[in-house]
């Protein structure tokens, strides 16, 4: 099979969407498929099977902000898109962003089967404009994504049932959806990893993700200040993003200086394994790959009860859930588990057993089957209707 993956977010694996994009591409290539990548990552120019469009520019100030957020915005070029789609069997679009929105129009004109992933809920988008609490803004965003992308595709990939239900409720109709976790790679597993010497007497609490409003790292920073263990807690915030300076100022008075650092894919798994606890404070999360990775490592995982986040469904115990945006309640949950180490170890075993549902190989096989289903649907629609019937009369 020849397939083009349309990637508005591509390049550095510094966020969940980029990680799942690379995972899908690597899997499909490993299955022997011919994969083309259509993106706006200028560093990919000249690479085999990579078709690169320019980046949009909005002036120095906005360009600097976009870069700080950790993404680039594509400037679609019709000739490049057509070249990337020419002769393929199917197209998979990762996001409802400029490149994906242009690709769907051209793909449908060419009669190609198209699938699309649902990797950004409305609130992820409106949060950049501080409108994520506006029902009207979120309603308009959901309707835009449906009208301009998802209603035109043959199959939609939803990472969780939560986000499928949320989106279908928002647009008021059912969709051709497939609920498939993005899963976690086989190297993400529990292993004995010694703490670095400088952390030997510390309680290491890890959170990972882009520094942003919807990830709510500020709630965790404030919670550490409320914890009775604050003098011993080494907080590690794995990631990068626009709110880094704000979070550094917020954390300046903590007894133990937090670590702000972007880790490579292999480095972060080592940190996960030597950490004592993982906290996912996000208030907007359609799946939460980093949260699933913590679960796959059998780590005590604490999540918020936000109605806009799927991660509260992963908790194996109600005592692992805190009230969203409530730092004092998060401190209470952290302290409870640190006060009860035996119970914490038992809970970690439950998390480790629950990780079976996120086996990436099985998840990617389902993704492959979804793409094959889209191809079959288009083939069936293109078959000529039988209008000439021959009857055999039996006497």
ABEGO torsion letter per residue (X at the ends): XBBBBBBABBEBBABAAAAAAAAAAAAAAAAGBBBBBBBABAAABGBBGBBBBBBBBAEAAAAAAAAAAGBBBBBBBAAAAAAAABGBABBBBABBBAAAAAAAAAAAAAGBBBBBBBABBAAAAAAAAGAAABAAAAAAAAAAAAAAAAAABABBBBABAAAAAAAAAAAGBBBBBBBBBAEBBAABBBBBBBBBAAAAABBBBBBBEBBBAAAGAAAAAAAAAABAAAAABBBBBBEBEAAAAAAAAAAAABABBBBBBBBBAAAAAAAAAABABBBBABABBAAGAAAAAAAAAGBBBBBBABAABAAAAABABAAABBBBGBAAAAAAAAAAAAABAAAAAAAAAAAAAAAAAABAAAAAAAAAAAAAAAAAAAAAAABBBBABBBBBBBX
